[in-house]
Amino acid sequence: MMDTTDIKKVTSVDKVTVDRTVTNSDATRLEQLGINSELERSFSLSSLIGLCLCLMATWEASTAVLAQALLSGGAPCLFYNFLLSFLCSLAIGASLAEIASIYPTAGGQYHWVTALFPVWGRKHIGWVTGWISIGGQIVFTASAAMASGLMVQGLIVLNNDDYTGTRWQGMLLYWAFLAYATAMNIWGHRSLPSANLISAALHVVGFVAAFVVLAAMADKNSARSVFVQVQNSTGWSSDGVAWMVGLLSTVYPFLGYDAACHLAEEIPHAARNVPLAIMGSIGLNGLMGLAFATMILFSTGPLESILTTPTGFPYIQIFLHVTKSHVAATILPLIVIAIAMAATVAGITSTSRTLMAFARDSATPFSGFLSKVDQREAIPTRAIWTIVALQMSLGFIYLASSTAFNAVLSMAIIGMYLSYLFPIVAMLLGGRSGLKASDYGPFRLGKGLGIFLNVVSVCWMTVCVLFSAFPTVMPVTPTNMNYSSVVIMGWLLFGLAYYVISGRHKFQMPVVGTGVVIGIPLALDVGA
């Protein structure tokens, strides 16, 4: 009969055996995809969900884009568009999660397109998807750092009537937040899983604190003003167009869940855990975001006073009106800034992995340089530095345009949504019909539900991409023009020129096919 010590030894050995089995299973999947990953599987499911929660930062992001929604249609524009964005994001997330469960690689969207798109275009469309995905992620992460810098300026204005913020100061603050995120990703990378959990806890605690303050202290608006009373202050003659331009405010807070896909090579049992992280982060963030958006809409007071706030952020003015305290109105936004900092760190983590994977397939200029993984630290250091350098260059757009922040948000939506769109379209064009039951991972939608959610996703993203390129205010001037389409087209044209001249001869299309997961255990019930 075994004593307690023997039982503990056996349990420990069993756990090690199971952990090795999961690791070997993940490694075998990647080998079948032609990938020899050099990254450590240091993330757990909880830390990956924490990363996605903070990168999306839905309720916090809502505060940053509140002004545009209120200008575009008042409170109803934010409420109904937010609810619609939540539901459609669940459809998009489920569509991507199903594909990620089949192909769990850091390349994410562009790997999926090369696996699922019809043969006649999979190489070229796959490359375009990867290039757009990297561009979208660069801008999306930059938006969090830029919002942080602008919010700091807003808090300085709140506490110092003599201060007038300048654009060059905002750019320097933006660069400072990028520098912090870079340091965390290079020299503090081993603490990232723990930091993500701490940030996720602050994300939830901050939501509760802000919600309770508004619920307990704010004078409430009428239900009519929140759900019925439309107010168009954009200058657009059509309320319908203004309303659709207001989509920007509710789509942006639901971006970033694809980060789980790009960390698939750094988490055990990725085929199960990546879909869970995607759906879990959308669900939790969506519920918190909807509750917060509803509460803040009931707490705005007269819209004129908050839309003309010298801080530049209506939510800061709302907290000041509600609490009657500059200290409280400073502390609550500091929570938002802290999570925006965490989102910047998480975004650079995710984007650098995408660039590393893309370069690993010889798809970028200087691919040998960018694909290099630091052997001692097991992180793509060169990809991190490259991503940050490109993000810093976006700061110069802010010097040229008073609406640069909205343009950056528009670029994030266009880039991210296009990268989501291509693999889902590929699934509809024949990817699903070419998959056998044994090809699917643990997360499977089924044919009927899968096609329905895919179609909903494609329709929603097409509309959002179109209106994200519209000017946010009228009449249009050189300083308030939405330059998002210009920058996106510039990024795409530069990439296409490289691809046509040189890249198409070097790009090594990932080794994917409908049978890549055959023979691999898909449902090991192992905690991670």
Secondary structure, 3 states (H helix, E strand, C coil): CCCHHHHHHHHHHHHHHHHHHHHHHHHHHHHHCCCCCCCCCCCCHHHHHHHHHHHHCHHHHHHHCHHHHHHHHCHHHHHHHHHHHHHHHHHHHHHHHHHHHHCCCCCCHHHHHHHHCCCCCHHHHHHHHHHHHHHHHHHHHHHHHHHHHHHHHHHHHHHCCCCCCCHHHHHHHHHHHHHHHHHHHHCCHHHHHHHHHHHHHHHHHHHHHHHHHHHHHCCCCCHHHHHCCCCCCCCCCCHHHHHHHCCHHHHHHHCCCCHHHHCHHHCCCHHHHHHHHHHHHHHHHHHHHHHHHHHHHHCCCCHHHHHCCCCCCHHHHHHHHHHCCHHHHHHHHHHHHHHHHHHHHHHHHHHHHHHHHHHHCCCCCCHHHHCCCECCCCECHHHHHHHHHHHHHCHHHHHHCCCHHHHHHHHHHHHHHHHHHHHHHHHHHHHCCCCCHHHCCCCCCCHHHHHHHHHHHHHHHHHHHHHHCCCCCCCCCCCCCCCHHHHHHHHHHHHHHHHHHHHHHHCCCCCCCCCCCCCCCCCCCCCC
